[in-house]
Amino acid sequence: MELSQFIQNLMNGLAIGSVYAIFALGYTLVFSILGIINFAHGAVFTLGAYFTYTLVVGQFENNGLLKGVNLFPDGSPFSGQPLTFALATLLGATLAGLVAVLIERLAFRPMRSRGADPLLALVSSLGVALVIVNLIQLLVGAEIYNFPSDAYGDTPPALSFTLGGKIVIIRTVQVIIFAVSLVMLAVLGYVIGRTKIGKALRAVAESPTTASLLGISVDRFILITFFLSGFLGGLAGTLVGTAFGVAGPYFGVVYGLKGLAVIVLGGLGSIPGAVLGGLVIGLAEAFVPSEYSAYKDAVAFALLFVILLVRPQGLLGRSAIQKV
């Protein structure tokens, strides 16, 4: 492989791997608190992309009940002018976080208050996910929606430079995705590691009963966890949507499965593990030879299978301690 091609593949892998990482962190946060997988997270990922697209474009033209409806009519607060992409992304991710909070209230809290088996909460979240994706399809159809080419402003579509006598071309959107993902990972790391909210979240994750005895409102911090999870999922959906388009209501399903592979590969409940797992899978997919690109979605699970044979607890996971 030539050095120029290696650099391009490396950038591709870092960009998509960083998105996998912030998406998988949503799974990890909920799992670390409740010990269960939120299967509605993929639907929240999809919603984040649609929310941002709605705020940027303001109209769906292909299909669904909202076909041709101007979402920013004259006389509205925005007076026919959709939002800038940066603000729309922030609001879209925030709305996705609020939806995640609603999911916690509807699908998780009733089960938790009744002491139900965690498997029932998992099935409940799967039901909520199916409702969401079908509602999206009813409203806007199943067609692919692409963000405007000027979503990132006047930035050029690609950056190029010469390396070893070869021209290396990198899509600008990949650089932006990687930069935004790094910023979000840094912010989340600071919040979890250095703030009172982060310390309280870690206390709840360690022992909800002990945290409650210490005066920490467990239910409140579970809601905060779901909001952070939904925010990260919605942001990841927008980033993927800008690079590849919003590919229908079910496009979060594939990324949801990869997110599960990422957290298992990195180690269930491990935040550094989710980041490492996302980057490993992203890079592995990027270096799949072009003639086998149709099979790159299988790379995540093949890699997961091989690593779990060697290290069942994942790359950075801890072995379960059995008390006797």
Residue pairs with C-beta under 8 A, 6 or more apart in sequence:
1 9
2 164
2 166
3 163
3 164
3 166
4 163
4 164
4 166
4 167
4 168
7 163
7 168
7 170
8 168
8 169
8 170
9 286
9 287
10 283
10 286
11 170
11 174
11 175
11 178
12 174
12 286
13 279
13 282
13 283
13 284
13 285
13 286
13 287
14 178
14 279
14 282
14 283
15 174
15 175
15 177
15 178
15 181
15 243
15 282
16 177
16 282
16 285
16 286
17 278
17 279
17 280
17 281
17 282
17 283
17 286
18 177
18 178
18 181
18 182
18 185
18 278
18 279
18 282
19 177
19 181
19 236
19 239
19 240
19 278
19 282
20 255
20 258
20 259
20 262
20 277
20 278
20 279
20 281
20 282
21 181
21 185
21 262
21 274
21 275
21 277
21 278
21 279
21 282
22 181
22 184
22 185
22 188
22 232
22 235
22 236
22 278
23 41
23 45
23 232
23 233
23 236
23 237
23 255
23 259
23 262
23 278
24 259
24 262
24 263
24 266
24 274
24 277
24 278
25 185
25 188
25 229
25 232
25 271
25 274
25 275
26 38
26 41
26 44
26 100
26 228
26 229
26 230
26 232
26 233
26 236
26 259
27 37
27 38
27 41
27 229
27 259
27 260
27 262
27 263
27 274
28 263
28 268
28 269
28 270
28 271
28 273
28 274
29 201
29 225
29 228
29 229
29 232
29 271
30 36
30 37
30 38
30 41
30 225
30 226
30 229
31 37
31 38
31 263
31 268
31 269
32 205
32 269
32 271
33 201
33 204
33 205
33 208
33 221
33 222
33 225
34 108
34 112
34 118
34 121
34 222
35 118
36 108
36 118
36 121
36 122
37 122
37 125
37 260
38 100
38 103
38 108
38 125
38 226
38 229
39 122
39 125
39 126
39 129
39 256
40 100
40 103
40 107
40 125
40 126
40 128
40 129
40 132
41 100
41 229
41 230
41 233
41 256
41 259
42 129
42 233
42 252
42 253
42 255
42 256
42 257
42 259
43 128
43 129
43 132
43 133
43 252
44 96
44 99
44 100
44 103
44 132
44 229
44 230
44 233
44 234
44 237
44 252
45 96
45 233
45 234
45 236
45 237
45 240
45 252
45 255
45 256
46 132
46 133
46 136
46 237
46 246
46 249
46 250
46 251
46 252
47 95
47 96
47 99
47 132
47 136
47 234
47 237
48 92
48 93
48 95
48 96
48 230
48 233
48 234
48 235
48 236
48 237
48 238
49 92
49 234
49 237
49 238
49 240
49 241
49 246
49 251
49 252
50 136
50 140
50 145
50 237
50 246
51 91
51 92
51 93
51 95
51 96
51 234
52 85
52 88
52 89
52 91
52 92
52 93
52 234
52 237
52 238
52 241
53 145
53 147
53 241
53 246
54 60
54 71
54 92
55 82
55 83
55 87
55 88
55 91
55 92
56 82
56 83
56 85
56 88
56 147
56 148
56 151
57 82
57 145
57 147
57 148
58 70
58 71
58 72
58 80
58 82
59 68
59 69
59 70
59 71
60 66
60 67
60 68
60 69
60 139
60 140
60 141
60 145
61 67
61 68
62 140
62 141
62 143
62 145
63 140
63 141
63 142
63 143
64 137
64 138
64 139
64 140
64 141
65 138
65 139
66 139
66 140
67 140
67 141
70 80
72 78
72 79
72 80
72 81
72 82
73 80
74 80
82 88
83 91
85 147
85 151
85 152
85 153
89 235
89 238
92 234
92 235
92 238
93 231
93 232
93 234
93 235
93 238
94 231
94 234
95 234
96 230
96 231
96 233
96 234
96 235
96 237
97 226
97 227
97 228
97 229
97 230
97 231
97 234
98 227
98 230
99 132
99 230
100 226
100 227
100 229
100 230
100 231
100 233
101 223
101 226
101 227
101 230
103 125
103 128
103 226
103 230
104 222
104 223
104 226
106 128
107 121
107 124
107 125
107 127
107 128
108 121
108 124
108 125
108 222
108 226
109 219
109 222
111 120
111 121
111 124
112 121
133 249
133 250
133 252
133 253
134 249
136 249
137 248
137 249
140 249
142 248
142 249
142 250
143 248
144 245
144 246
144 247
144 248
145 241
145 245
145 246
146 245
146 246
147 241
147 242
147 245
147 246
149 157
151 242
152 172
152 173
152 176
152 242
155 172
155 176
156 172
157 171
157 172
157 173
158 169
158 170
158 171
158 172
159 169
159 170
159 171
159 172
159 175
160 167
160 168
160 169
160 170
161 167
161 168
162 168
171 243
173 242
173 243
174 243
176 242
177 239
177 242
177 243
180 235
180 239
181 239
184 232
184 235
185 275
188 228
188 232
188 271
189 271
190 198
191 197
191 198
191 228
192 198
192 201
192 202
192 271
197 221
197 224
200 211
200 216
200 221
201 221
201 224
201 225
203 210
203 211
203 214
203 216
204 211
204 216
204 218
204 221
204 222
204 225
205 269
208 218
211 218
211 221
212 218
236 255
237 252
237 255
240 251
240 255
254 297
257 300
258 281
258 297
258 300
261 277
261 281
261 300
261 301
261 303
261 304
262 274
262 277
262 278
262 281
262 300
263 273
263 274
263 277
264 277
264 304
264 308
264 314
265 273
265 277
265 280
265 281
265 300
265 303
265 304
265 307
265 308
265 314
265 315
266 272
266 273
266 274
266 275
266 276
266 277
266 278
266 314
266 315
266 316
266 317
267 273
267 277
267 313
267 314
267 315
267 316
267 317
267 318
268 314
268 317
269 317
270 314
270 316
270 317
270 318
272 316
273 314
273 315
273 316
273 317
276 315
276 316
277 314
277 315
280 303
280 315
281 299
281 300
281 303
284 299
284 300
284 303
285 296
285 297
285 299
285 300
288 295
288 296
288 299
307 314
307 315
308 314
311 317
313 319
313 320
